[in-house]
Amino acid sequence: MSRLEILRLDASAAGFDAQLDQLLDRAPEQNASVTQTVDAIVADIRRRGDAALLEYTNRFDRRSVSQAAELEIPKAELAAAWQRLPADLRAALEAAAARIRRYAEHQKLADWEFSDELGNRLGQRVTPMDRVGVYVPGGKAAYPSSVLMNVIPAKVAGVPEVIMVVPTPSDAEGHSKPNDAVLGAAHLAGADRVFTIGGAQAVAALAWGTATIPPVDKIVGPGNAYVAAAKRAVFGRVGIDSIAGPSEIVVICDGQTDPRWIAMDLFSQAEHDEDAQSILIAPDIAYLERVAEAMEQRLAELPRAAIVRASLAGRGALIAVRDLAQAAEISNRIAPEHLELSVADPRALLQQIRHAGAVFLGRHAPESFGDYCAGPNHVLPTSRAARFSNPLGVYEFQKRSSLIDCTADGACPLAAIAGRIADAEGLHAHAASARDRS
Amino acid sequence: MSRLEILRLDASAAGFDAQLDQLLDRAPEQNASVTQTVDAIVADIRRRGDAALLEYTNRFDRRSVSQAAELEIPKAELAAAWQRLPADLRAALEAAAARIRRYAEHQKLADWEFSDELGNRLGQRVTPMDRVGVYVPGGKAAYPSSVLMNVIPAKVAGVPEVIMVVPTPSDAEGHSKPNDAVLGAAHLAGADRVFTIGGAQAVAALAWGTATIPPVDKIVGPGNAYVAAAKRAVFGRVGIDSIAGPSEIVVICDGQTDPRWIAMDLFSQAEHDEDAQSILIAPDIAYLERVAEAMEQRLAELPRAAIVRASLAGRGALIAVRDLAQAAEISNRIAPEHLELSVADPRALLQQIRHAGAVFLGRHAPESFGDYCAGPNHVLPTSRAARFSNPLGVYEFQKRSSLIDCTADGACPLAAIAGRIADAEGLHAHAASARDRS
């Protein structure tokens, strides 16, 4: 067995900035041929509805569905799938769901209002969306945890109708069989309707609606390049969550955590796929090498060792820094999806962190707790998007309306202000409409 | 003078639903040639930076700038522009800014944390973005109010650096002169740097950065089709606000508001441009005709009467309904940017409203108060996006990080739950990393 390859960098060496830029360089590129294919599918679904949806589903998922209604999985089948799961898995999913729900409750946006000194009332009113779509990838990456993380916040927000779609391509024997754990999780989380469709055609159907698929107001959930391109294409017609890139973790360690733990934390990111990124930053070169040693030893525990090797060799790094302050600075440049602060005083270090999707504080909070059951959402901004965007949450399924409520007396001074600025902007009807109230 | 044309609809008549769909049918279409042009500009700015930015700016804005540094307007010039404004306009802008700031303060997201029953701490931490870009249209639609509405929430959020861009094409005499009211508003609102660039090249420069233009984390502000396409293209690299469509108003009136007021409220939307949409809904056909009559009379007050005529003829409507409940239902289908509830009991009617960007309650709150000075933002979701998105606000310039802080004891039960679900998903490193902490 060859030794595990991983890049070593010294943050204080000349050329480090360029090395880091190169390591991070993976802005989501739009592939022109993917975009073209997806645009054609979206236009076709919009024009031909169910007929086009059936054609694409049969072609891409190698199925032979003749009626669009067959694409729906009845609710009773979701409940049956739940019952077929092993009891200990059901208990684990129930515990996770309860914790996800409890955290989500804290995220709910609330109405507020205040009065100005003129007696006018100003405020913000929060309402749930009417109907949202959750895209759940099928095939090899069929994850019940993703179902919980996407559906529960929507239900906590009060969305009356959550539509889940999950592609279920036929297997070698020609059977199209959805994953029991995924369907069971849909049952547990409270998805209202489930359709076995996927790809750009599913996104287009959710955005525009067909006779069978009801049109939604927002589409969330990860998918391949075609799904991502389709979400970008329908953005504006419906809301979308952020475009998910490969998953990432940065671990900042003071050199005092068991190197075997940190090795496995890095692996838990690397095992996702070859594009996943695992970076360890420590003010202690000897410690970095102890972690590298532990990685060598523990790789044998993993059936997915080949993916882990490729991910670490292609995108991983061990970065030696002067001190934890420099570690925080580098982490802010990376703006990682997941950040472990495996140090003695994580709260002090947190004060220096500006951008991260989720922060895991201390030696006893590995990223995988966040992936499954700590409570916060595991759908997090990737590819440096933590600079400007949020974890998926209840607030992504609510929206705000501004309220402006004026009295006859309170309106007069506003009429004068609005009238004067409208004059300056040359908008005469605005000025007149304001002054009508004075 | 020809009579003013506006569509009359009866919500209880057969075929109304189709008529309404047709009236609203203006989903933002992507024009392939615009997209292609914009993609080329974005790629060129990314590759050649300042050199490309200068070329496009000189070409599209008919300028002759030789050094990229000349594209920046020094802060002293912003202050000078402010001082050149008439005193009463300065007073009006100051009053508006104070009210916008006060409302914005209410929108700030806050940190929170709670403990679970195991002693683990879970929470959410809120931080401002590092640097944002505000696009301000130039030319005929140079609005100081837009500067206030875009810059103030970013500064209230705590964004250290707000970069404003405003195209300043040369006039017939070859002079490129920014609008004093726009620069003065930038001074008042606290924009940190201002550049006289626009179009897709400005959006690309903000997203990728050049030697002169610093890269930002998010770009907000309205623009033409090229600006909208550029924002869509850079989405993911940076955050963007929603893609702005034509402006809209729905007025629901019980027939008791002075028809002359409602006429001018509808005009104040219609005067924006020919694509703007003004719709009045009332349970009283005679009242609708009185408003139509008032529109005929008051049109003479307006220098922009031609635009108003075109907008009302092309996209306006007077809709007769059975009662206010039916009016609310139709309004929910429209999900308007602006909604006036010009009725005796607007609070009761508000309970039936699900989707609207801003709601103006009562007869004394015309939309133009919201456009300038009531306090809430005038950047609102258009083209039915109020179904899923928010007014621009402080929260658009802040982002959340999830916090997961476990104790050694508190970690054990989580390790068991995470381990079990990870087993089911076939993610062995996730399971092992979790179980290391048990």
Interface residues (C-beta under 8 A of the other chain):
Chain A: A27 P28 Q30 D88 L89 A91 A92 L93 A95 A96 R99 R102 Y103 H106 Q107 W112 F114 D116 N120 R121 L122 Q124 R125 T127 M129 D130 Y143 P144 S145 A181 D217 K218 R232 A233 F235 G236 R237 V238 G239 S242 I243 D258 R260 W261 M264 D265 F267 S268 A270 E271 H272 R298 E301 L302 P303 R304 V308 P346 L350 I353 R354 H355 A356 G357 A358 V359 F360 L361 G362 H364 A365 P366 E367 S368 F369 G370 D371 Y372 C373 A374 G375 P376 N377 L380 P381 S383 A385 A386 R387 F388 S389 N390 P391 G393 K399 R400 S401 S402 L403 I404 D405 C406 T407 A408 G410 A411 L414 A415 A416 I417 A418 R420 I421 A422 A424 E425 G426 L427 H428 A429 H430 A431 A432 S433 A434 D436 R437
Chain B: A27 P28 Q30 D88 L89 A91 A92 L93 A95 A96 R99 R102 Y103 H106 Q107 W112 F114 D116 N120 R121 L122 Q124 R125 T127 M129 D130 Y143 P144 S145 A181 D217 K218 R232 A233 F235 G236 R237 V238 G239 S242 I243 D258 R260 W261 M264 D265 F267 S268 A270 E271 H272 R298 E301 L302 P303 R304 V308 P346 L350 I353 R354 H355 A356 G357 A358 V359 F360 L361 G362 H364 A365 P366 E367 S368 F369 G370 D371 Y372 C373 A374 G375 P376 N377 L380 P381 S383 A385 A386 R387 F388 S389 N390 P391 G393 K399 R400 S401 S402 L403 I404 D405 C406 T407 A408 G410 A411 L414 A415 A416 I417 A418 R420 I421 A422 A424 E425 G426 L427 H428 A429 H430 A431 A432 S433 A434 D436 R437
